[in-house]
Amino acid sequence: MPNKRCTVPCALNLDDWDESWGVSVEALEEGAIEAAEQLLSKQPRGMSGNLS
């Protein structure tokens, strides 16, 4: 189950992605989106838009 610790590395991997990794950028994007969606779904109502 992705959490905040998983979401940050997913985003960093997207930023550093290189073709030589042997994984598509689309696959990394999908993983980052899934991790972010799961993180947001675990927050209390009304908190998902609060970035502070």
N, C-alpha and C positions, 0 to 999 in steps of 0.2 A: 504494500500500500504506500504510494508516494506521499511524502510530506515535505515540509519546508527544506529539510536537508537534501532531499532528492531533487527538488525543483531548481535550486540554484546551480548544481552541477549540470543539469540538463541545459540550462540557459548558457552556461559557460562553454559547454561543448558546441553548441550552435555557433557561438561567437568565434571559436577557434577551429571550426571544422575545416578539413582538408580532404581532397579527393583520395589521397593515399590511405585514408582510414579504412576503406573497404566497407563503409556503411554510407547509405545515401543521406543527404541533408534532410530529405523528406522524412526519413525514419526518425532522425533526431528531433525534427520539429514535432512529429506526432507524439513522441515520448514526452517532450517538454509541455505540450498542450495538455496531455493526459494528466501529468503530474500537477500542473497548475489547476486544472478543473477539480481534481480530487482534493487538493489543498483548500480551494475556495469552498467546496461543498462541505467541508468539516468545520468551517467557521460559523459562529452564531449568526443568526439572521441580522441583517443590517450592518455587519462588520466587513463584508466582502468589498465594499467600496471605500473603506477607510484604510488609507495607506500609511497612517502615522502609528 
